Amino acid sequence: MRIFIVTCLHILALSALPLAGAAGTESKPVLQVTGAVTDAPISFTMAQIQEMPATTLTTSTVVTDGVHQFTEVLLRDFLVELEAAGDTLVATALNDYIVDIPLSDLERFDVIMA
């Protein structure tokens, strides 16, 4: 059952957005959360997201060289703060790509809002 929806510019690369440092973008919403969360719908600016407690993950991939570190907000912590309910997160990117993410995955793995 789909309980809440996160709509954002790019759920996996918020910190890499070229607009992140551009003038005026810190006050424009880049993330909207709707569904079974407290006070939905809720919009967040890049500045608000960057103020949240972050976690550093160290990882490597088959498509990059070496080990990389990413410091971002854990998605499960973000959803706890919103008092999200349900068992599935439906994420929609700016390009209309949609993915269902089981909330159990957020407990098993450190998923960041990077």
C-alpha positions as CSV (number, residue, x, y, z in Angstrom):
1,M,0.0,0.0,0.0
2,R,1.3,3.4,-1.0
3,I,1.1,5.7,2.0
4,F,3.2,8.8,1.2
5,I,4.9,10.4,-1.8
6,V,8.1,12.3,-2.0
7,T,8.4,14.5,-5.0
8,C,11.8,16.1,-5.6
9,L,14.2,17.4,-8.2
10,H,16.4,14.3,-7.8
11,I,16.1,12.0,-4.8
12,L,19.6,10.6,-5.2
13,A,21.7,13.7,-6.1
14,L,20.3,16.8,-4.3
15,S,23.8,17.9,-3.3
16,A,25.1,17.6,-6.8
17,L,22.5,19.9,-8.3
18,P,24.2,22.7,-10.3
19,L,21.6,25.1,-8.9
20,A,22.5,24.4,-5.3
21,G,25.0,27.3,-5.1
22,A,23.3,29.6,-7.6
23,A,21.9,32.9,-6.4
24,G,18.3,32.7,-5.1
25,T,18.0,28.9,-5.1
26,E,18.5,28.4,-1.4
27,S,14.9,29.8,-0.8
28,K,13.1,27.9,-3.6
29,P,11.5,24.6,-2.7
30,V,13.4,21.6,-4.1
31,L,11.5,18.8,-2.3
32,Q,7.8,18.3,-1.6
33,V,6.4,15.6,0.6
34,T,2.7,14.6,0.5
35,G,0.7,11.7,1.9
36,A,0.7,10.1,5.3
37,V,3.1,12.6,7.0
38,T,2.5,15.3,9.6
39,D,1.3,18.6,8.1
40,A,1.3,17.3,4.5
41,P,2.0,18.6,1.9
42,I,5.3,20.0,3.1
43,S,7.9,21.7,0.9
44,F,11.6,22.0,1.7
45,T,14.3,24.4,0.4
46,M,17.9,23.3,-0.2
47,A,18.9,25.4,2.9
48,Q,16.4,23.5,5.1
49,I,17.7,20.2,3.9
50,Q,21.3,21.2,4.4
51,E,20.5,22.2,8.0
52,M,19.3,18.7,8.9
53,P,21.6,16.3,10.8
54,A,23.7,14.4,8.3
55,T,25.5,11.1,8.1
56,T,28.7,10.3,6.2
57,L,28.8,7.1,4.1
58,T,31.9,5.7,2.5
59,T,31.4,3.6,-0.6
60,S,32.7,2.5,-4.0
61,T,30.8,1.6,-7.1
62,V,31.5,-0.3,-10.3
63,V,31.1,2.9,-12.3
64,T,33.5,5.1,-10.4
65,D,37.1,4.9,-9.4
66,G,38.2,4.6,-5.8
67,V,36.3,5.1,-2.6
68,H,34.0,8.1,-2.2
69,Q,32.4,9.8,0.9
70,F,28.9,11.3,0.9
71,T,27.6,13.4,3.8
72,E,23.8,13.8,3.6
73,V,20.6,13.2,5.6
74,L,19.5,9.6,6.1
75,L,16.1,9.2,4.5
76,R,14.8,7.1,7.4
77,D,15.7,9.9,9.8
78,F,14.0,12.5,7.6
79,L,10.8,10.3,7.5
80,V,10.8,9.8,11.3
81,E,10.9,13.6,11.8
82,L,7.9,13.9,9.5
83,E,6.1,11.1,11.4
84,A,5.6,9.3,8.2
85,A,3.3,6.2,8.2
86,G,3.0,3.4,5.8
87,D,5.1,0.7,4.2
88,T,6.2,2.2,0.9
89,L,7.7,5.5,-0.2
90,V,6.8,6.6,-3.7
91,A,9.6,8.8,-5.1
92,T,9.0,10.9,-8.2
93,A,11.9,12.8,-9.8
94,L,11.7,16.0,-11.8
95,N,11.9,13.9,-15.1
96,D,8.8,11.9,-13.9
97,Y,10.8,8.8,-13.0
98,I,8.9,7.0,-10.3
99,V,10.2,4.3,-7.9
100,D,8.5,2.5,-5.0
101,I,10.9,2.1,-2.1
102,P,9.9,-0.3,0.7
103,L,10.3,1.4,4.1
104,S,11.9,-1.9,5.3
105,D,14.8,-1.1,2.9
106,L,15.4,2.2,4.7
107,E,15.8,0.3,7.9
108,R,18.1,-2.3,6.4
109,F,20.3,0.1,4.5
110,D,21.7,3.6,5.0
111,V,19.8,5.5,2.2
112,I,20.8,9.1,2.0
113,M,19.2,12.1,0.5
114,A,22.3,13.0,-1.5
